Amino acid sequence: MRRDTIGIESAGWSPESRLVTVAIVSVHPHGAVDDVGADFLAARCEELGHRVIKRLSLPPDLGTLEAQLRAWVGEELVDVILVVGGVGLSPNDVAPEAVRAVLDREIPGYGEAVRAVRSERLGIRSIHGREIGGTSGHTFIFCISSEPESCQETWNQVIEPLLSRDSEASLVPLLAQLDMVE
């Protein structure tokens, strides 16, 4: 089933009102024992009226993460993938490389906006974050720090406006355009 057929059976459907489906993958070297960031993001997505349809935790393995992202994009059921963790500078931080390998088009302003928001609290240390975002086929993909405070800042000031139907920065209307991608 294509994702554009999920939840659109009711009359009055429009691209702006369509159900937005979300997948969340956590990248943790020792498994997601206490996945505060992913829990926070899932709850916030649901509060916006979006549906989290897939969620899992993966080790910081470039090939495994890239394969999972490609699988979700290929299913055409997921509108937005949030990759939580793995965006720092350690050798285990492979999320940006996995996401970049899957993207058709990068959104450079996403990472710039995240670092600008985090610089208010972290100063120059905000450049340690390697958040990246863009599109792959019919899907938006965004990396987010798993550090709780950074995760919340990124959601509140960057991701929520992008996923809120009421925001002038909303990407939701663009999902219909992505649905036309062959």
C-alpha positions as CSV (number, residue, x, y, z in Angstrom):
1,M,0.0,0.0,0.0
2,R,1.4,3.4,-1.0
3,R,1.6,5.9,1.9
4,D,-0.6,8.4,0.1
5,T,-3.5,5.9,0.5
6,I,-3.2,5.7,4.3
7,G,-5.9,7.7,6.1
8,I,-7.2,9.6,3.1
9,E,-10.5,7.8,2.5
10,S,-12.5,10.6,4.2
11,A,-14.2,13.3,2.2
12,G,-12.5,16.7,2.2
13,W,-8.9,15.3,1.9
14,S,-6.3,17.7,0.6
15,P,-2.5,17.6,0.4
16,E,-2.3,19.9,3.4
17,S,-4.6,17.8,5.5
18,R,-3.2,14.4,4.6
19,L,-2.0,12.1,7.3
20,V,1.8,12.4,7.8
21,T,3.5,9.1,8.5
22,V,6.7,9.0,10.5
23,A,9.4,6.5,11.2
24,I,12.0,7.0,14.0
25,V,15.3,5.1,14.2
26,S,17.6,5.5,17.1
27,V,21.3,5.0,16.6
28,H,22.9,3.8,19.9
29,P,26.2,1.9,20.4
30,H,24.7,-0.2,23.2
31,G,21.1,-0.4,22.2
32,A,18.3,2.0,23.3
33,V,18.1,1.3,27.0
34,D,16.6,4.6,27.8
35,D,15.6,6.2,24.5
36,V,14.5,9.6,25.8
37,G,15.0,11.5,22.5
38,A,13.0,9.0,20.4
39,D,10.3,8.9,23.0
40,F,10.1,12.7,23.1
41,L,10.0,12.9,19.3
42,A,7.3,10.2,18.9
43,A,5.1,12.0,21.4
44,R,5.5,15.3,19.7
45,C,4.7,13.9,16.3
46,E,1.5,12.3,17.6
47,E,0.6,15.7,19.2
48,L,0.8,17.3,15.8
49,G,-1.6,14.6,14.5
50,H,1.0,12.6,12.6
51,R,1.2,8.8,12.9
52,V,4.4,7.1,14.0
53,I,4.2,3.8,12.0
54,K,7.7,2.5,12.5
55,R,10.3,2.7,15.3
56,L,13.5,0.8,16.0
57,S,16.9,1.1,17.5
58,L,20.0,0.2,15.5
59,P,23.7,-0.1,16.3
60,P,26.0,2.6,14.9
61,D,26.8,0.6,11.7
62,L,26.9,2.5,8.5
63,G,25.7,-0.3,6.3
64,T,22.9,-1.4,8.6
65,L,21.6,2.1,9.0
66,E,21.8,2.9,5.3
67,A,20.0,-0.3,4.4
68,Q,17.2,0.4,6.9
69,L,16.7,3.9,5.5
70,R,16.6,2.6,1.9
71,A,14.1,0.0,2.9
72,W,11.8,2.5,4.5
73,V,12.1,4.9,1.6
74,G,11.5,2.0,-0.8
75,E,8.3,1.0,0.9
76,E,6.7,4.3,0.1
77,L,4.8,4.3,3.4
78,V,6.9,6.8,5.3
79,D,6.7,10.5,4.8
80,V,9.3,11.5,7.3
81,I,12.2,9.6,8.9
82,L,13.8,11.0,12.1
83,V,17.3,9.6,12.8
84,V,18.0,10.1,16.4
85,G,21.7,10.0,17.5
86,G,24.9,9.3,15.8
87,V,25.5,12.9,14.7
88,G,28.7,13.7,16.8
89,L,32.4,13.4,16.0
90,S,33.2,10.0,17.4
91,P,33.9,7.0,15.1
92,N,30.5,5.5,16.1
93,D,28.7,8.6,14.8
94,V,27.7,7.4,11.3
95,A,24.2,8.8,10.9
96,P,25.1,11.7,8.6
97,E,27.1,9.4,6.3
98,A,24.2,6.9,6.1
99,V,21.6,9.6,5.5
100,R,23.8,11.4,2.9
101,A,24.2,8.1,1.0
102,V,20.4,7.8,0.7
103,L,19.4,11.4,0.0
104,D,18.5,12.6,-3.5
105,R,18.5,16.2,-2.4
106,E,20.1,17.7,0.7
107,I,18.5,20.6,2.5
108,P,21.6,22.5,3.7
109,G,19.6,25.0,5.7
110,Y,18.3,22.3,8.0
111,G,21.8,21.6,9.6
112,E,22.6,25.3,9.6
113,A,19.3,26.0,11.5
114,V,20.0,23.3,14.0
115,R,23.5,24.5,14.7
116,A,22.2,28.1,15.0
117,V,19.6,27.1,17.6
118,R,22.1,25.0,19.6
119,S,24.7,27.8,19.5
120,E,22.4,29.9,21.8
121,R,23.2,27.3,24.5
122,L,26.4,25.7,23.4
123,G,28.3,28.5,21.7
124,I,31.0,27.4,19.3
125,R,30.6,23.8,20.5
126,S,27.4,23.6,18.3
127,I,29.7,22.9,15.4
128,H,30.3,19.5,16.8
129,G,26.9,18.4,15.7
130,R,26.7,17.1,12.1
131,E,22.9,17.1,11.6
132,I,21.8,16.7,8.0
133,G,18.4,16.6,6.3
134,G,16.9,16.2,2.9
135,T,14.7,14.2,0.6
136,S,14.9,10.7,-0.7
137,G,12.2,9.7,-3.2
138,H,8.9,10.5,-1.5
139,T,10.5,10.9,2.0
140,F,12.0,13.7,4.1
141,I,14.9,12.5,6.3
142,F,16.3,14.4,9.3
143,C,19.1,13.6,11.7
144,I,18.7,14.8,15.3
145,S,21.0,14.7,18.3
146,S,20.0,12.2,20.9
147,E,21.2,14.4,23.7
148,P,17.9,15.3,25.4
149,E,18.3,19.1,25.6
150,S,19.5,19.3,22.0
151,C,16.8,17.0,20.8
152,Q,14.1,19.2,22.4
153,E,15.7,22.4,21.1
154,T,15.8,21.0,17.6
155,W,12.2,19.8,17.8
156,N,10.8,23.0,19.2
157,Q,12.6,25.4,16.9
158,V,13.3,23.5,13.7
159,I,11.4,20.2,13.2
160,E,8.0,21.2,14.7
161,P,7.7,24.2,12.4
162,L,8.7,22.0,9.4
163,L,6.1,19.4,10.3
164,S,3.3,21.6,11.6
165,R,0.5,22.2,9.1
166,D,0.0,25.7,10.6
167,S,3.6,27.0,10.1
168,E,4.7,29.1,7.2
169,A,7.8,26.9,7.1
170,S,5.7,23.7,6.8
171,L,6.9,20.9,4.6
172,V,3.5,19.1,4.8
173,P,2.1,20.7,1.6
174,L,5.3,19.7,-0.3
175,L,4.6,16.0,0.4
176,A,2.0,16.0,-2.4
177,Q,4.8,17.1,-4.8
178,L,7.1,14.4,-3.5
179,D,4.3,11.9,-4.2
180,M,4.7,12.8,-7.9
181,V,8.4,11.8,-7.9
182,E,8.9,8.6,-10.0
